[in-house]
Amino acid sequence: MRNLKIKDGFSLSELSLGCMNLPLDNKVEAEKIIESALNAGITYFDTADLYQFGENEKLVGEILSKYRSQYDFTLGTKVGNQFDEKKQEKIAWNPTASYIKEAVKDSLHRLRVDQIDLYQLHGGTIEDDKDETISAFEDLKQDGIIKSYGISSIRMNVIDYYKQHSSIATLMMQFNPIDNRPLEVVEDLNDIQVLARGPVMKGLLSEKSLKVLDEKFDDGVLDYSNEQLKETIESLLSINTDLTALSYEFLRKNDAVIVNGVSSVEQLNSNLKSYDKAGDLTDEEYSRILNAVKTLQYGEHRI
Ligand SMILES: NC(=O)c1ccc[n+]([C@@H]2O[C@H](COP(=O)([O-])OP(=O)(O)OC[C@H]3O[C@@H](n4cnc5c(N)ncnc54)[C@H](OP(=O)(O)O)[C@@H]3O)[C@@H](O)[C@H]2O)c1
């Protein structure tokens, strides 16, 4: 497993585990997924306080705490969406310093840790008081409550602001050959590490591609109709019959940490096999992928 070093002095495994889709109703399977991931050399686990309104953090914290003495790993979570844990409902977007400093205590408790390795702002708008949010993250870092911080955003104006005015170590965005909107962003990130979520596009870039196309992409996605997606998948298959490996290679070419979500051990194992197959693309191979897909750009939230 390759590792990528982020600027606050620790490394994330190139293939990481997105925990959002872990089967919460099947703890045995969820633990098997996490244990298999650790055994395969995955050292970064991504969750968020909002996922299942705190329940995801609790499950991930409970399982990972059993493995802490055996494995060295890091944990990332997110904040900014205020929710009612008891009623299991979202209240509001809340990036204020007072909220972040309270919410972090709940995440520490649910995750069973004394310090959060990577604390990410879970969205954000240009209207937020961004300097206040940044100072909250800086204070938490200074106090040793978090090791590092980042943002998860697909808004160019928000990303630009944090690039210029904060010391974010990471930027999470949906990124894969089909949703290639981040390409214009990653060119100019300096020491900010991209975390690519959605690398298999909900399974569209997997061995179950055609089934997923029928079941999840009836109305197409982004600038693609369902039919156009089918044609694109066929073009990509002519480049590499393993679409997951193709996506991983594409993301590796962009120096991304690949945050892949799974809901079963079978999916994890299949993705790990593809990871083992993934190599380094030549410029020519990379161009073939780019020629097979549309070049997309973020439309809104640019100014
Ligand atoms: N705004 C944010 O910050 C944000 C938003 C979304 C996600 N995330 C994070 O990023 C992680 C990854 O994103 P994601 O879960 O949306 O994207 P993803 O990793 O592309 O998709 C995960 C889903 O794809 C399907 N899948 C995975 N491997 C497969 C395989 N080998 N064969 C067939 N299907 C497969 C599964 O769907 P089924 O379960 O339906 O089978 C799985 O739940 C999340 O877990 C979460 O930690 C962050």
PDBQT file of the ligand as one rigid body, heavy atoms in Angstrom, charges set to zero:
ROOT
HETATM    1  N1  LIG A 401     -19.501  15.680   1.385  1.00  0.00    +0.000 N 
HETATM    2  C1  LIG A 401     -18.692  14.765   1.873  1.00  0.00    +0.000 C 
HETATM    3  O1  LIG A 401     -17.779  15.073   2.593  1.00  0.00    +0.000 OA
HETATM    4  C2  LIG A 401     -18.894  13.326   1.515  1.00  0.00    +0.000 A 
HETATM    5  C3  LIG A 401     -19.991  12.952   0.735  1.00  0.00    +0.000 A 
HETATM    6  C4  LIG A 401     -20.111  11.618   0.396  1.00  0.00    +0.000 A 
HETATM    7  C5  LIG A 401     -19.153  10.714   0.837  1.00  0.00    +0.000 A 
HETATM    8  N2  LIG A 401     -18.105  11.086   1.614  1.00  0.00    +0.000 N 
HETATM    9  C6  LIG A 401     -17.075  10.125   2.100  1.00  0.00    +0.000 C 
HETATM   10  O2  LIG A 401     -16.442   9.537   0.996  1.00  0.00    +0.000 OA
HETATM   11  C7  LIG A 401     -16.587   8.114   1.061  1.00  0.00    +0.000 C 
HETATM   12  C8  LIG A 401     -16.680   7.533  -0.333  1.00  0.00    +0.000 C 
HETATM   13  O3  LIG A 401     -17.742   8.145  -1.047  1.00  0.00    +0.000 OA
HETATM   14  P1  LIG A 401     -18.994   7.324  -1.576  1.00  0.00    +0.000 P 
HETATM   15  O4  LIG A 401     -19.311   6.274  -0.565  1.00  0.00    +0.000 OA
HETATM   16  O5  LIG A 401     -20.048   8.279  -1.980  1.00  0.00    +0.000 OA
HETATM   17  O6  LIG A 401     -18.464   6.811  -2.937  1.00  0.00    +0.000 OA
HETATM   18  P2  LIG A 401     -17.920   5.463  -3.514  1.00  0.00    +0.000 P 
HETATM   19  O7  LIG A 401     -16.796   5.024  -2.668  1.00  0.00    +0.000 OA
HETATM   20  O8  LIG A 401     -17.659   5.684  -4.953  1.00  0.00    +0.000 OA
HETATM   21  O9  LIG A 401     -19.186   4.539  -3.437  1.00  0.00    +0.000 OA
HETATM   22  C9  LIG A 401     -19.425   3.678  -2.403  1.00  0.00    +0.000 C 
HETATM   23  C10 LIG A 401     -20.565   2.770  -2.830  1.00  0.00    +0.000 C 
HETATM   24  O10 LIG A 401     -20.301   2.230  -4.122  1.00  0.00    +0.000 OA
HETATM   25  C11 LIG A 401     -20.678   0.884  -4.181  1.00  0.00    +0.000 C 
HETATM   26  N3  LIG A 401     -19.475   0.066  -4.353  1.00  0.00    +0.000 N 
HETATM   27  C12 LIG A 401     -18.250   0.204  -3.778  1.00  0.00    +0.000 A 
HETATM   28  N4  LIG A 401     -17.414  -0.747  -4.199  1.00  0.00    +0.000 NA
HETATM   29  C13 LIG A 401     -18.123  -1.518  -5.068  1.00  0.00    +0.000 A 
HETATM   30  C14 LIG A 401     -17.822  -2.653  -5.833  1.00  0.00    +0.000 A 
HETATM   31  N5  LIG A 401     -16.612  -3.205  -5.808  1.00  0.00    +0.000 N 
HETATM   32  N6  LIG A 401     -18.799  -3.205  -6.613  1.00  0.00    +0.000 NA
HETATM   33  C15 LIG A 401     -20.026  -2.647  -6.655  1.00  0.00    +0.000 A 
HETATM   34  N7  LIG A 401     -20.382  -1.569  -5.952  1.00  0.00    +0.000 NA
HETATM   35  C16 LIG A 401     -19.431  -1.007  -5.167  1.00  0.00    +0.000 A 
HETATM   36  C17 LIG A 401     -21.382   0.576  -2.872  1.00  0.00    +0.000 C 
HETATM   37  O11 LIG A 401     -22.757   0.879  -3.044  1.00  0.00    +0.000 OA
HETATM   38  P3  LIG A 401     -23.900  -0.009  -2.323  1.00  0.00    +0.000 P 
HETATM   39  O12 LIG A 401     -23.638   0.135  -0.866  1.00  0.00    +0.000 OA
HETATM   40  O13 LIG A 401     -25.180   0.655  -2.790  1.00  0.00    +0.000 OA
HETATM   41  O14 LIG A 401     -23.738  -1.407  -2.831  1.00  0.00    +0.000 OA
HETATM   42  C18 LIG A 401     -20.711   1.552  -1.924  1.00  0.00    +0.000 C 
HETATM   43  O15 LIG A 401     -21.508   1.821  -0.796  1.00  0.00    +0.000 OA
HETATM   44  C19 LIG A 401     -17.822   7.903   1.932  1.00  0.00    +0.000 C 
HETATM   45  O16 LIG A 401     -17.846   6.636   2.520  1.00  0.00    +0.000 OA
HETATM   46  C20 LIG A 401     -17.644   8.998   2.932  1.00  0.00    +0.000 C 
HETATM   47  O17 LIG A 401     -16.730   8.605   3.940  1.00  0.00    +0.000 OA
HETATM   48  C21 LIG A 401     -17.954  12.400   1.937  1.00  0.00    +0.000 A 
ENDROOT
TORSDOF 0
